[in-house]
Amino acid sequence: MTDKIVTHAELKANNTKEKTWLLLHGKVYDATAFAEEHPGGDDAIYAVAGRDSTEEFEDAGHSKDARDLLEEMLVGTIEASRPHIGALSTAPHSSPNWAAR
Ligand code: HEM
């Protein structure tokens, strides 16, 4: 288990073959070592590296075995998304936590 919080900037930076991170259902996974063994091809992994790939992952209809594999690749949880601007937000304008990253 890990309670590491991964920032969007960190996720986005790890979109290479040397460091391949994926965001699935709010959790960040390190698929660097796994990519070349992926039954769906390494290209499928590299194509979605560094971003939210939940939709692609679910569209492929992965098995429970595939989901179990994810456990050992877990890096942490993605930070909270930026607030919806103007959507009845009471957050102070002076210190949005998504700015300056
Ligand atoms: C780290 C994340 C992923 C893991 C651990 C993973 C694991 C697997 C595994 C074990 C299989 C074999 C079939 C099964 O057990 O379901 C598989 C097949 C497949 N995966 Fe993934 N996968 C990942 C991400 C993705 C992504 C992001 C995509 C699409 C962009 C994708 C597309 C596919 C496809 C199309 C197949 C079917 C290949 C075939 O049967 O010819 N996978 N994956």
Backbone and ligand atoms as CSV (ligand in chain L), in Angstrom:
chain,resi,resn,atom,element,x,y,z
A,1,MET,N,N,0.841,-1.207,0.000
A,1,MET,CA,C,0.000,0.000,0.000
A,1,MET,C,C,0.870,1.249,0.000
A,2,THR,N,N,0.323,2.268,-0.604
A,2,THR,CA,C,1.035,3.529,-0.603
A,2,THR,C,C,0.025,4.658,-0.523
A,3,ASP,N,N,0.381,5.715,0.149
A,3,ASP,CA,C,-0.542,6.856,0.207
A,3,ASP,C,C,0.091,8.064,-0.469
A,4,LYS,N,N,1.042,7.799,-1.366
A,4,LYS,CA,C,1.692,8.897,-2.072
A,4,LYS,C,C,0.681,9.636,-2.940
A,5,ILE,N,N,0.748,10.957,-2.903
A,5,ILE,CA,C,-0.078,11.774,-3.776
A,5,ILE,C,C,0.777,12.194,-4.972
A,6,VAL,N,N,0.301,11.857,-6.161
A,6,VAL,CA,C,1.026,12.185,-7.382
A,6,VAL,C,C,0.395,13.432,-8.003
A,7,THR,N,N,1.214,14.391,-8.363
A,7,THR,CA,C,0.671,15.601,-8.994
A,7,THR,C,C,0.440,15.353,-10.486
A,8,HIS,N,N,-0.411,16.189,-11.069
A,8,HIS,CA,C,-0.674,16.061,-12.506
A,8,HIS,C,C,0.608,16.314,-13.297
A,9,ALA,N,N,1.441,17.215,-12.800
A,9,ALA,CA,C,2.691,17.546,-13.491
A,9,ALA,C,C,3.628,16.330,-13.499
A,10,GLU,N,N,3.676,15.643,-12.355
A,10,GLU,CA,C,4.533,14.463,-12.224
A,10,GLU,C,C,4.055,13.347,-13.158
A,11,LEU,N,N,2.751,13.147,-13.178
A,11,LEU,CA,C,2.160,12.125,-14.054
A,11,LEU,C,C,2.519,12.412,-15.505
A,12,LYS,N,N,2.300,13.656,-15.891
A,12,LYS,CA,C,2.507,14.081,-17.271
A,12,LYS,C,C,3.971,13.936,-17.689
A,13,ALA,N,N,4.874,14.145,-16.736
A,13,ALA,CA,C,6.307,14.078,-17.055
A,13,ALA,C,C,6.753,12.644,-17.325
A,14,ASN,N,N,6.039,11.676,-16.761
A,14,ASN,CA,C,6.448,10.271,-16.904
A,14,ASN,C,C,5.716,9.592,-18.060
A,15,ASN,N,N,5.929,10.144,-19.248
A,15,ASN,CA,C,5.229,9.627,-20.430
A,15,ASN,C,C,6.207,9.078,-21.466
A,16,THR,N,N,7.330,8.547,-20.977
A,16,THR,CA,C,8.351,8.038,-21.891
A,16,THR,C,C,8.521,6.525,-21.712
A,17,LYS,N,N,9.317,5.928,-22.598
A,17,LYS,CA,C,9.588,4.488,-22.467
A,17,LYS,C,C,10.450,4.202,-21.255
A,18,GLU,N,N,11.191,5.206,-20.817
A,18,GLU,CA,C,12.058,5.055,-19.642
A,18,GLU,C,C,11.233,5.116,-18.358
A,19,LYS,N,N,10.160,5.864,-18.417
A,19,LYS,CA,C,9.277,6.003,-17.248
A,19,LYS,C,C,7.860,6.161,-17.754
A,20,THR,N,N,7.096,5.096,-17.606
A,20,THR,CA,C,5.779,5.046,-18.213
A,20,THR,C,C,4.702,4.933,-17.138
A,21,TRP,N,N,4.092,6.056,-16.821
A,21,TRP,CA,C,3.050,6.059,-15.795
A,21,TRP,C,C,1.682,6.236,-16.442
A,22,LEU,N,N,0.698,5.533,-15.878
A,22,LEU,CA,C,-0.679,5.647,-16.362
A,22,LEU,C,C,-1.595,6.020,-15.219
A,23,LEU,N,N,-2.633,6.765,-15.534
A,23,LEU,CA,C,-3.666,7.077,-14.544
A,23,LEU,C,C,-4.908,6.248,-14.867
A,24,LEU,N,N,-5.315,5.408,-13.925
A,24,LEU,CA,C,-6.509,4.575,-14.090
A,24,LEU,C,C,-7.378,4.712,-12.855
A,25,HIS,N,N,-8.610,5.157,-13.060
A,25,HIS,CA,C,-9.548,5.287,-11.933
A,25,HIS,C,C,-8.946,6.045,-10.748
A,26,GLY,N,N,-8.237,7.121,-11.053
A,26,GLY,CA,C,-7.718,7.962,-9.980
A,26,GLY,C,C,-6.425,7.488,-9.333
A,27,LYS,N,N,-5.940,6.324,-9.773
A,27,LYS,CA,C,-4.678,5.814,-9.227
A,27,LYS,C,C,-3.605,5.851,-10.314
A,28,VAL,N,N,-2.370,6.097,-9.890
A,28,VAL,CA,C,-1.268,6.182,-10.844
A,28,VAL,C,C,-0.451,4.888,-10.772
A,29,TYR,N,N,-0.167,4.326,-11.948
A,29,TYR,CA,C,0.571,3.069,-12.029
A,29,TYR,C,C,1.841,3.240,-12.859
A,30,ASP,N,N,2.890,2.543,-12.432
A,30,ASP,CA,C,4.148,2.548,-13.172
A,30,ASP,C,C,4.195,1.302,-14.045
A,31,ALA,N,N,3.955,1.497,-15.346
A,31,ALA,CA,C,3.904,0.371,-16.278
A,31,ALA,C,C,5.193,0.247,-17.089
A,32,THR,N,N,6.269,0.871,-16.616
A,32,THR,CA,C,7.529,0.876,-17.372
A,32,THR,C,C,8.001,-0.538,-17.703
A,33,ALA,N,N,8.124,-1.373,-16.684
A,33,ALA,CA,C,8.654,-2.725,-16.882
A,33,ALA,C,C,7.637,-3.614,-17.586
A,34,PHE,N,N,6.368,-3.344,-17.327
A,34,PHE,CA,C,5.312,-4.202,-17.866
A,34,PHE,C,C,5.037,-3.967,-19.344
A,35,ALA,N,N,5.259,-2.749,-19.821
A,35,ALA,CA,C,4.849,-2.374,-21.175
A,35,ALA,C,C,5.255,-3.392,-22.245
A,36,GLU,N,N,6.509,-3.865,-22.182
A,36,GLU,CA,C,6.983,-4.792,-23.215
A,36,GLU,C,C,6.355,-6.175,-23.098
A,37,GLU,N,N,5.775,-6.466,-21.940
A,37,GLU,CA,C,5.118,-7.770,-21.753
A,37,GLU,C,C,3.615,-7.674,-21.959
A,38,HIS,N,N,3.123,-6.472,-22.225
A,38,HIS,CA,C,1.677,-6.275,-22.341
A,38,HIS,C,C,1.106,-7.074,-23.506
A,39,PRO,N,N,0.125,-7.963,-23.257
A,39,PRO,CA,C,-0.462,-8.766,-24.336
A,39,PRO,C,C,-1.102,-7.905,-25.417
A,40,GLY,N,N,-1.489,-6.694,-25.075
A,40,GLY,CA,C,-2.095,-5.786,-26.048
A,40,GLY,C,C,-1.061,-4.931,-26.759
A,41,GLY,N,N,0.220,-5.216,-26.526
A,41,GLY,CA,C,1.302,-4.493,-27.199
A,41,GLY,C,C,1.817,-3.306,-26.413
A,42,ASP,N,N,3.107,-3.040,-26.533
A,42,ASP,CA,C,3.682,-1.904,-25.798
A,42,ASP,C,C,3.178,-0.565,-26.338
A,43,ASP,N,N,2.857,-0.538,-27.622
A,43,ASP,CA,C,2.362,0.707,-28.225
A,43,ASP,C,C,1.099,1.206,-27.529
A,44,ALA,N,N,0.231,0.265,-27.152
A,44,ALA,CA,C,-1.024,0.642,-26.495
A,44,ALA,C,C,-0.733,1.359,-25.185
A,45,ILE,N,N,0.295,0.906,-24.491
A,45,ILE,CA,C,0.663,1.520,-23.211
A,45,ILE,C,C,1.308,2.883,-23.450
A,46,TYR,N,N,2.293,2.917,-24.369
A,46,TYR,CA,C,3.006,4.180,-24.606
A,46,TYR,C,C,2.057,5.273,-25.120
A,47,ALA,N,N,1.036,4.855,-25.872
A,47,ALA,CA,C,0.109,5.833,-26.457
A,47,ALA,C,C,-0.665,6.607,-25.397
A,48,VAL,N,N,-0.842,6.010,-24.230
A,48,VAL,CA,C,-1.654,6.672,-23.197
A,48,VAL,C,C,-0.826,7.074,-21.973
A,49,ALA,N,N,0.490,6.907,-22.066
A,49,ALA,CA,C,1.358,7.213,-20.924
A,49,ALA,C,C,1.248,8.676,-20.512
A,50,GLY,N,N,1.302,8.913,-19.221
A,50,GLY,CA,C,1.307,10.273,-18.703
A,50,GLY,C,C,-0.052,10.935,-18.636
A,51,ARG,N,N,-1.090,10.152,-18.864
A,51,ARG,CA,C,-2.428,10.766,-18.780
A,51,ARG,C,C,-3.471,9.753,-18.306
A,52,ASP,N,N,-4.698,10.230,-18.188
A,52,ASP,CA,C,-5.784,9.355,-17.756
A,52,ASP,C,C,-6.128,8.386,-18.885
A,53,SER,N,N,-5.927,7.094,-18.638
A,53,SER,CA,C,-6.202,6.096,-19.670
A,53,SER,C,C,-7.291,5.129,-19.236
A,54,THR,N,N,-8.122,5.587,-18.299
A,54,THR,CA,C,-9.206,4.742,-17.785
A,54,THR,C,C,-10.120,4.255,-18.911
A,55,GLU,N,N,-10.476,5.180,-19.800
A,55,GLU,CA,C,-11.418,4.826,-20.860
A,55,GLU,C,C,-10.850,3.751,-21.781
A,56,GLU,N,N,-9.601,3.929,-22.204
A,56,GLU,CA,C,-8.968,2.958,-23.096
A,56,GLU,C,C,-8.834,1.609,-22.394
A,57,PHE,N,N,-8.453,1.662,-21.120
A,57,PHE,CA,C,-8.269,0.429,-20.341
A,57,PHE,C,C,-9.588,-0.330,-20.233
A,58,GLU,N,N,-10.659,0.392,-19.945
A,58,GLU,CA,C,-11.964,-0.258,-19.800
A,58,GLU,C,C,-12.519,-0.708,-21.150
A,59,ASP,N,N,-12.281,0.069,-22.192
A,59,ASP,CA,C,-12.751,-0.311,-23.529
A,59,ASP,C,C,-12.155,-1.632,-23.986
A,60,ALA,N,N,-10.938,-1.930,-23.523
A,60,ALA,CA,C,-10.265,-3.163,-23.942
A,60,ALA,C,C,-10.817,-4.382,-23.184
A,61,GLY,N,N,-11.665,-4.127,-22.187
A,61,GLY,CA,C,-12.305,-5.232,-21.469
A,61,GLY,C,C,-11.345,-6.128,-20.727
A,62,HIS,N,N,-10.460,-5.541,-19.941
A,62,HIS,CA,C,-9.439,-6.319,-19.230
A,62,HIS,C,C,-10.018,-7.276,-18.195
A,63,SER,N,N,-9.338,-8.414,-18.055
A,63,SER,CA,C,-9.742,-9.468,-17.115
A,63,SER,C,C,-9.399,-9.088,-15.675
A,64,LYS,N,N,-9.852,-9.934,-14.751
A,64,LYS,CA,C,-9.495,-9.713,-13.350
A,64,LYS,C,C,-7.980,-9.899,-13.177
A,65,ASP,N,N,-7.424,-10.856,-13.906
A,65,ASP,CA,C,-5.971,-11.076,-13.847
A,65,ASP,C,C,-5.213,-9.804,-14.215
A,66,ALA,N,N,-5.698,-9.134,-15.256
A,66,ALA,CA,C,-5.056,-7.893,-15.694
A,66,ALA,C,C,-5.140,-6.852,-14.583
A,67,ARG,N,N,-6.301,-6.770,-13.947
A,67,ARG,CA,C,-6.490,-5.794,-12.857
A,67,ARG,C,C,-5.620,-6.133,-11.652
A,68,ASP,N,N,-5.459,-7.420,-11.401
A,68,ASP,CA,C,-4.613,-7.833,-10.275
A,68,ASP,C,C,-3.160,-7.420,-10.500
A,69,LEU,N,N,-2.745,-7.457,-11.781
A,69,LEU,CA,C,-1.367,-7.077,-12.114
A,69,LEU,C,C,-1.080,-5.629,-11.712
A,70,LEU,N,N,-2.124,-4.829,-11.755
A,70,LEU,CA,C,-1.956,-3.401,-11.467
A,70,LEU,C,C,-1.453,-3.154,-10.050
A,71,GLU,N,N,-1.868,-4.017,-9.138
A,71,GLU,CA,C,-1.539,-3.790,-7.722
A,71,GLU,C,C,-0.060,-3.547,-7.471
A,72,GLU,N,N,0.776,-4.363,-8.110
A,72,GLU,CA,C,2.207,-4.189,-7.849
A,72,GLU,C,C,2.832,-3.028,-8.618
A,73,MET,N,N,2.035,-2.403,-9.486
A,73,MET,CA,C,2.553,-1.241,-10.231
A,73,MET,C,C,2.111,0.076,-9.596
A,74,LEU,N,N,1.346,-0.006,-8.519
A,74,LEU,CA,C,0.780,1.201,-7.925
A,74,LEU,C,C,1.850,2.176,-7.439
A,75,VAL,N,N,1.727,3.413,-7.883
A,75,VAL,CA,C,2.617,4.487,-7.418
A,75,VAL,C,C,1.907,5.298,-6.328
A,76,GLY,N,N,0.655,5.632,-6.554
A,76,GLY,CA,C,-0.091,6.419,-5.574
A,76,GLY,C,C,-1.394,6.944,-6.156
A,77,THR,N,N,-1.956,7.918,-5.476
A,77,THR,CA,C,-3.241,8.503,-5.860
A,77,THR,C,C,-3.002,9.867,-6.491
A,78,ILE,N,N,-3.740,10.160,-7.543
A,78,ILE,CA,C,-3.582,11.462,-8.203
A,78,ILE,C,C,-4.137,12.566,-7.296
A,79,GLU,N,N,-3.503,13.707,-7.327
A,79,GLU,CA,C,-3.971,14.834,-6.521
A,79,GLU,C,C,-5.375,15.236,-6.962
A,80,ALA,N,N,-6.085,15.922,-6.085
A,80,ALA,CA,C,-7.430,16.390,-6.416
A,80,ALA,C,C,-7.380,17.278,-7.648
A,81,SER,N,N,-8.382,17.133,-8.489
A,81,SER,CA,C,-8.428,17.943,-9.706
A,81,SER,C,C,-8.660,19.399,-9.370
A,82,ARG,N,N,-8.390,20.248,-10.328
A,82,ARG,CA,C,-8.619,21.670,-10.107
A,82,ARG,C,C,-10.113,21.902,-9.931
A,83,PRO,N,N,-10.459,22.875,-9.133
A,83,PRO,CA,C,-11.873,23.141,-8.890
A,83,PRO,C,C,-12.566,23.641,-10.147
A,84,HIS,N,N,-13.859,23.407,-10.233
A,84,HIS,CA,C,-14.621,23.919,-11.372
A,84,HIS,C,C,-14.816,25.407,-11.183
A,85,ILE,N,N,-14.170,26.147,-12.019
A,85,ILE,CA,C,-14.214,27.602,-11.878
A,85,ILE,C,C,-15.633,28.114,-12.118
A,86,GLY,N,N,-16.121,28.882,-11.191
A,86,GLY,CA,C,-17.429,29.492,-11.356
A,86,GLY,C,C,-18.589,28.606,-10.946
A,87,ALA,N,N,-18.332,27.343,-10.634
A,87,ALA,CA,C,-19.405,26.423,-10.284
A,87,ALA,C,C,-19.698,26.497,-8.786
A,88,LEU,N,N,-20.222,27.628,-8.374
A,88,LEU,CA,C,-20.569,27.857,-6.975
A,88,LEU,C,C,-19.398,27.575,-6.042
A,89,SER,N,N,-18.207,27.813,-6.548
A,89,SER,CA,C,-17.030,27.553,-5.731
A,89,SER,C,C,-16.842,28.632,-4.677
A,90,THR,N,N,-16.531,28.196,-3.472
A,90,THR,CA,C,-16.251,29.154,-2.408
A,90,THR,C,C,-14.753,29.196,-2.121
A,91,ALA,N,N,-13.981,28.535,-2.978
A,91,ALA,CA,C,-12.535,28.513,-2.764
A,91,ALA,C,C,-11.963,29.919,-2.930
A,92,PRO,N,N,-10.990,30.276,-2.102
A,92,PRO,CA,C,-10.392,31.605,-2.230
A,92,PRO,C,C,-9.680,31.753,-3.570
A,93,HIS,N,N,-9.836,32.894,-4.187
A,93,HIS,CA,C,-9.212,33.100,-5.487
A,93,HIS,C,C,-7.709,33.300,-5.363
A,94,SER,N,N,-7.286,33.606,-4.175
A,94,SER,CA,C,-5.882,33.944,-3.998
A,94,SER,C,C,-4.954,32.727,-4.028
A,95,SER,N,N,-5.485,31.538,-3.692
A,95,SER,CA,C,-4.563,30.413,-3.579
A,95,SER,C,C,-5.099,29.098,-4.159
A,96,PRO,N,N,-5.383,29.106,-5.449
A,96,PRO,CA,C,-5.821,27.845,-6.043
A,96,PRO,C,C,-4.673,26.830,-5.977
A,97,ASN,N,N,-4.957,25.614,-5.550
A,97,ASN,CA,C,-3.857,24.666,-5.362
A,97,ASN,C,C,-3.326,24.097,-6.672
A,98,TRP,N,N,-3.979,24.431,-7.801
A,98,TRP,CA,C,-3.503,23.888,-9.070
A,98,TRP,C,C,-2.654,24.899,-9.833
A,99,ALA,N,N,-2.520,26.094,-9.288
A,99,ALA,CA,C,-1.726,27.104,-9.980
A,99,ALA,C,C,-0.242,26.882,-9.701
A,100,ALA,N,N,0.613,27.435,-10.524
A,100,ALA,CA,C,2.059,27.446,-10.299
A,100,ALA,C,C,2.668,26.062,-10.205
A,101,ARG,N,N,2.102,25.106,-10.886
A,101,ARG,CA,C,2.713,23.782,-10.869
A,101,ARG,C,C,3.426,23.530,-12.191
L,1,HEM,C1,C,-0.813,-1.079,-16.775
L,1,HEM,C2,C,-1.982,-1.171,-17.392
L,1,HEM,C3,C,-2.402,-2.414,-18.146
L,1,HEM,C4,C,-2.313,-3.719,-17.766
L,1,HEM,C5,C,-1.775,-4.274,-16.445
L,1,HEM,C6,C,-2.812,-4.508,-18.867
L,1,HEM,C7,C,-2.859,-5.881,-18.881
L,1,HEM,C8,C,-3.364,-6.657,-19.914
L,1,HEM,C9,C,-3.486,-8.094,-19.888
L,1,HEM,C10,C,-3.055,-9.015,-18.750
L,1,HEM,C11,C,-4.042,-8.473,-21.067
L,1,HEM,C12,C,-4.416,-9.898,-21.511
L,1,HEM,C13,C,-5.931,-10.066,-21.512
L,1,HEM,C14,C,-6.542,-9.885,-20.146
L,1,HEM,O1,O,-6.100,-10.533,-19.180
L,1,HEM,O2,O,-7.453,-9.028,-20.019
L,1,HEM,C15,C,-4.253,-7.268,-21.832
L,1,HEM,C16,C,-4.800,-7.210,-23.099
L,1,HEM,C17,C,-5.068,-6.072,-23.802
L,1,HEM,N1,N,-4.820,-4.784,-23.406
L,1,HEM,FE1,FE,-4.015,-4.237,-21.641
L,1,HEM,N2,N,-3.223,-3.680,-19.872
L,1,HEM,C18,C,-2.982,-2.386,-19.469
L,1,HEM,C19,C,-3.260,-1.235,-20.177
L,1,HEM,C20,C,-3.858,-1.193,-21.392
L,1,HEM,C21,C,-4.209,0.015,-22.095
L,1,HEM,C22,C,-4.001,1.428,-21.553
L,1,HEM,C23,C,-4.778,-0.358,-23.275
L,1,HEM,C24,C,-5.296,0.478,-24.403
L,1,HEM,C25,C,-4.792,1.649,-24.717
L,1,HEM,C26,C,-4.766,-1.803,-23.316
L,1,HEM,C27,C,-5.233,-2.562,-24.351
L,1,HEM,C28,C,-5.258,-3.932,-24.381
L,1,HEM,C29,C,-5.796,-4.714,-25.497
L,1,HEM,C30,C,-6.375,-4.150,-26.783
L,1,HEM,C31,C,-5.679,-6.045,-25.114
L,1,HEM,C32,C,-6.124,-7.262,-25.937
L,1,HEM,C33,C,-4.975,-7.867,-26.668
L,1,HEM,C34,C,-5.403,-9.085,-27.438
L,1,HEM,O3,O,-6.091,-9.945,-26.867
L,1,HEM,O4,O,-5.045,-9.196,-28.614
L,1,HEM,N3,N,-4.198,-2.270,-22.162
L,1,HEM,N4,N,-3.834,-6.173,-21.123
